Amino acid sequence: NMSHKLINLLRDSIKACIASKNESLRWLVKQAGANYAVVYRITAGEQNTITFYQACKLLKYLQPKTYISTLAEYFPNETKEFFPGPAATSNSARLLPV
């Protein structure tokens, strides 16, 4: 399931980020402008789906160079609409600077 893969990717990225910065989930949520309940449920393994909007906020903070290509993998239609251009449609976008 694609959304489970994205949730797992986000969980790993969130945990790595707060561990490397020795910070809390609340700090990360504030930095990313994300929803605390959603982020908490992702890390607790209780969240199975995520909206494009929440995924975008988290990925933009966690993966600033590759977030558009990651979003395009899981939300192809929304990504094309919000980020028109080569980064949203090309699989090679992750190799290019954003």
FIKOLZA-1660 file (N, C-alpha, C; in steps of 0.1 Angstrom, whole numbers, plus 5000, padded with zeros to 4 digits):
% residues 98
   i   px   py   pz ch aa at
   1 5008 4988 5000  A  N  N
   1 5000 5000 5000  A  N CA
   1 5009 5012 5000  A  N  C
   2 5006 5021 4991  A  M  N
   2 5014 5033 4989  A  M CA
   2 5014 5042 5001  A  M  C
   3 5002 5044 5007  A  S  N
   3 5002 5053 5019  A  S CA
   3 5009 5048 5031  A  S  C
   4 5009 5034 5032  A  H  N
   4 5017 5028 5043  A  H CA
   4 5032 5031 5041  A  H  C
   5 5037 5030 5028  A  K  N
   5 5051 5033 5025  A  K CA
   5 5054 5047 5029  A  K  C
   6 5045 5057 5025  A  L  N
   6 5048 5071 5029  A  L CA
   6 5048 5073 5044  A  L  C
   7 5039 5067 5051  A  I  N
   7 5038 5068 5065  A  I CA
   7 5051 5063 5071  A  I  C
   8 5056 5051 5066  A  N  N
   8 5068 5046 5072  A  N CA
   8 5080 5055 5069  A  N  C
   9 5081 5060 5057  A  L  N
   9 5091 5070 5053  A  L CA
   9 5091 5082 5062  A  L  C
  10 5079 5087 5065  A  L  N
  10 5078 5099 5074  A  L CA
  10 5082 5095 5088  A  L  C
  11 5077 5084 5093  A  R  N
  11 5081 5079 5106  A  R CA
  11 5096 5079 5108  A  R  C
  12 5102 5072 5099  A  D  N
  12 5117 5071 5100  A  D CA
  12 5124 5085 5099  A  D  C
  13 5119 5094 5090  A  S  N
  13 5125 5107 5089  A  S CA
  13 5122 5115 5101  A  S  C
  14 5110 5115 5107  A  I  N
  14 5107 5122 5119  A  I CA
  14 5116 5118 5130  A  I  C
  15 5117 5105 5132  A  K  N
  15 5125 5100 5143  A  K CA
  15 5140 5103 5141  A  K  C
  16 5145 5102 5129  A  A  N
  16 5159 5106 5126  A  A CA
  16 5162 5120 5129  A  A  C
  17 5152 5129 5125  A  C  N
  17 5154 5143 5126  A  C CA
  17 5154 5147 5141  A  C  C
  18 5144 5143 5149  A  I  N
  18 5144 5147 5163  A  I CA
  18 5156 5141 5171  A  I  C
  19 5160 5129 5167  A  A  N
  19 5172 5123 5174  A  A CA
  19 5185 5130 5170  A  A  C
  20 5186 5134 5158  A  S  N
  20 5199 5141 5154  A  S CA
  20 5200 5155 5160  A  S  C
  21 5188 5161 5162  A  K  N
  21 5188 5175 5168  A  K CA
  21 5185 5175 5183  A  K  C
  22 5183 5163 5188  A  N  N
  22 5180 5161 5202  A  N CA
  22 5168 5170 5206  A  N  C
  23 5158 5169 5198  A  E  N
  23 5146 5178 5200  A  E CA
  23 5134 5169 5202  A  E  C
  24 5122 5176 5205  A  S  N
  24 5110 5169 5208  A  S CA
  24 5101 5169 5195  A  S  C
  25 5090 5161 5196  A  L  N
  25 5080 5161 5185  A  L CA
  25 5074 5175 5184  A  L  C
  26 5071 5181 5196  A  R  N
  26 5065 5194 5195  A  R CA
  26 5074 5204 5188  A  R  C
  27 5087 5203 5190  A  W  N
  27 5096 5212 5183  A  W CA
  27 5095 5210 5168  A  W  C
  28 5095 5197 5164  A  L  N
  28 5094 5194 5150  A  L CA
  28 5081 5199 5144  A  L  C
  29 5070 5197 5151  A  V  N
  29 5057 5201 5146  A  V CA
  29 5057 5217 5144  A  V  C
  30 5063 5224 5153  A  K  N
  30 5064 5238 5152  A  K CA
  30 5072 5243 5141  A  K  C
  31 5084 5236 5139  A  Q  N
  31 5093 5240 5127  A  Q CA
  31 5086 5237 5114  A  Q  C
  32 5079 5226 5113  A  A  N
  32 5073 5222 5100  A  A CA
  32 5059 5228 5098  A  A  C
  33 5053 5234 5109  A  G  N
  33 5039 5239 5108  A  G CA
  33 5029 5228 5106  A  G  C
  34 5032 5216 5111  A  A  N
  34 5023 5204 5109  A  A CA
  34 5014 5203 5121  A  A  C
  35 5005 5193 5119  A  N  N
  35 4995 5190 5130  A  N CA
  35 5001 5180 5140  A  N  C
  36 5001 5184 5153  A  Y  N
  36 5007 5176 5163  A  Y CA
  36 5001 5162 5164  A  Y  C
  37 4988 5161 5164  A  A  N
  37 4981 5148 5165  A  A CA
  37 4985 5139 5154  A  A  C
  38 4986 5144 5142  A  V  N
  38 4990 5136 5130  A  V CA
  38 5004 5131 5132  A  V  C
  39 5013 5140 5135  A  V  N
  39 5027 5136 5137  A  V CA
  39 5029 5126 5148  A  V  C
  40 5022 5128 5159  A  Y  N
  40 5023 5119 5170  A  Y CA
  40 5018 5105 5166  A  Y  C
  41 5006 5105 5159  A  R  N
  41 5001 5092 5155  A  R CA
  41 5010 5085 5145  A  R  C
  42 5017 5092 5136  A  I  N
  42 5026 5086 5127  A  I CA
  42 5037 5079 5135  A  I  C
  43 5043 5086 5145  A  T  N
  43 5054 5081 5152  A  T CA
  43 5050 5069 5161  A  T  C
  44 5037 5070 5165  A  A  N
  44 5032 5059 5174  A  A CA
  44 5027 5047 5166  A  A  C
  45 5027 5048 5153  A  G  N
  45 5022 5037 5145  A  G CA
  45 5007 5036 5144  A  G  C
  46 5000 5047 5147  A  E  N
  46 4986 5047 5147  A  E CA
  46 4980 5054 5135  A  E  C
  47 4988 5060 5127  A  Q  N
  47 4983 5067 5115  A  Q CA
  47 4985 5059 5103  A  Q  C
  48 4975 5057 5095  A  N  N
  48 4976 5049 5083  A  N CA
  48 4975 5057 5070  A  N  C
  49 4970 5069 5071  A  T  N
  49 4969 5077 5059  A  T CA
  49 4973 5091 5063  A  T  C
  50 4976 5099 5052  A  I  N
  50 4980 5113 5055  A  I CA
  50 4975 5121 5043  A  I  C
  51 4971 5134 5046  A  T  N
  51 4967 5142 5035  A  T CA
  51 4979 5148 5027  A  T  C
  52 4977 5152 5015  A  F  N
  52 4987 5158 5007  A  F CA
  52 4993 5170 5015  A  F  C
  53 4984 5178 5020  A  Y  N
  53 4987 5191 5027  A  Y CA
  53 4997 5188 5039  A  Y  C
  54 4993 5178 5047  A  Q  N
  54 5002 5175 5059  A  Q CA
  54 5015 5168 5054  A  Q  C
  55 5014 5160 5044  A  A  N
  55 5026 5153 5039  A  A CA
  55 5036 5164 5033  A  A  C
  56 5030 5174 5026  A  C  N
  56 5038 5185 5021  A  C CA
  56 5045 5192 5031  A  C  C
  57 5038 5196 5042  A  K  N
  57 5045 5204 5053  A  K CA
  57 5056 5196 5059  A  K  C
  58 5054 5183 5062  A  L  N
  58 5064 5175 5069  A  L CA
  58 5076 5173 5059  A  L  C
  59 5073 5169 5047  A  L  N
  59 5084 5166 5038  A  L CA
  59 5092 5178 5034  A  L  C
  60 5085 5189 5033  A  K  N
  60 5093 5202 5030  A  K CA
  60 5103 5205 5041  A  K  C
  61 5099 5202 5053  A  Y  N
  61 5109 5204 5064  A  Y CA
  61 5119 5193 5065  A  Y  C
  62 5115 5181 5064  A  L  N
  62 5124 5169 5066  A  L CA
  62 5133 5167 5054  A  L  C
  63 5128 5169 5042  A  Q  N
  63 5136 5167 5029  A  Q CA
  63 5135 5179 5020  A  Q  C
  64 5141 5190 5024  A  P  N
  64 5139 5202 5016  A  P CA
  64 5143 5201 5001  A  P  C
  65 5153 5193 4999  A  K  N
  65 5158 5191 4985  A  K CA
  65 5150 5182 4976  A  K  C
  66 5144 5172 4982  A  T  N
  66 5137 5162 4974  A  T CA
  66 5122 5160 4977  A  T  C
  67 5116 5170 4985  A  Y  N
  67 5102 5167 4989  A  Y CA
  67 5092 5167 4978  A  Y  C
  68 5095 5175 4967  A  I  N
  68 5085 5176 4956  A  I CA
  68 5085 5162 4949  A  I  C
  69 5097 5156 4946  A  S  N
  69 5097 5143 4939  A  S CA
  69 5091 5132 4948  A  S  C
  70 5093 5133 4961  A  T  N
  70 5087 5123 4970  A  T CA
  70 5072 5125 4970  A  T  C
  71 5067 5137 4971  A  L  N
  71 5053 5140 4970  A  L CA
  71 5047 5134 4957  A  L  C
  72 5054 5136 4946  A  A  N
  72 5050 5132 4933  A  A CA
  72 5048 5117 4932  A  A  C
  73 5056 5110 4940  A  E  N
  73 5055 5095 4940  A  E CA
  73 5042 5091 4946  A  E  C
  74 5037 5098 4957  A  Y  N
  74 5026 5093 4964  A  Y CA
  74 5013 5101 4961  A  Y  C
  75 5015 5114 4956  A  F  N
  75 5003 5122 4953  A  F CA
  75 5006 5128 4939  A  F  C
  76 5006 5120 4928  A  P  N
  76 5010 5125 4915  A  P CA
  76 5001 5137 4910  A  P  C
  77 4988 5135 4912  A  N  N
  77 4979 5146 4906  A  N CA
  77 4980 5159 4914  A  N  C
  78 4980 5158 4927  A  E  N
  78 4981 5170 4935  A  E CA
  78 4994 5177 4933  A  E  C
  79 5005 5169 4932  A  T  N
  79 5018 5175 4930  A  T CA
  79 5019 5182 4917  A  T  C
  80 5013 5177 4906  A  K  N
  80 5013 5184 4893  A  K CA
  80 5006 5197 4894  A  K  C
  81 4995 5197 4902  A  E  N
  81 4986 5209 4903  A  E CA
  81 4993 5220 4911  A  E  C
  82 5000 5216 4922  A  F  N
  82 5006 5226 4931  A  F CA
  82 5020 5229 4927  A  F  C
  83 5027 5220 4920  A  F  N
  83 5041 5223 4916  A  F CA
  83 5043 5220 4902  A  F  C
  84 5037 5228 4893  A  P  N
  84 5038 5225 4879  A  P CA
  84 5053 5227 4875  A  P  C
  85 5057 5218 4866  A  G  N
  85 5071 5219 4861  A  G CA
  85 5078 5205 4862  A  G  C
  86 5090 5205 4858  A  P  N
  86 5097 5192 4856  A  P CA
  86 5099 5184 4869  A  P  C
  87 5100 5191 4880  A  A  N
  87 5103 5184 4893  A  A CA
  87 5091 5175 4897  A  A  C
  88 5079 5179 4893  A  A  N
  88 5067 5172 4897  A  A CA
  88 5064 5160 4888  A  A  C
  89 5070 5160 4876  A  T  N
  89 5067 5149 4867  A  T CA
  89 5078 5140 4864  A  T  C
  90 5090 5144 4867  A  S  N
  90 5102 5136 4864  A  S CA
  90 5107 5127 4875  A  S  C
  91 5109 5114 4872  A  N  N
  91 5115 5105 4883  A  N CA
  91 5129 5109 4886  A  N  C
  92 5136 5116 4876  A  S  N
  92 5150 5119 4879  A  S CA
  92 5151 5132 4887  A  S  C
  93 5139 5137 4891  A  A  N
  93 5139 5150 4899  A  A CA
  93 5147 5149 4912  A  A  C
  94 5147 5137 4918  A  R  N
  94 5154 5136 4931  A  R CA
  94 5169 5138 4929  A  R  C
  95 5174 5136 4916  A  L  N
  95 5189 5138 4914  A  L CA
  95 5192 5153 4911  A  L  C
  96 5182 5161 4909  A  L  N
  96 5184 5175 4906  A  L CA
  96 5182 5184 4918  A  L  C
  97 5190 5194 4919  A  P  N
  97 5187 5204 4930  A  P CA
  97 5174 5210 4928  A  P  C
  98 5167 5212 4939  A  V  N
  98 5154 5218 4939  A  V CA
  98 5155 5232 4945  A  V  C
% end
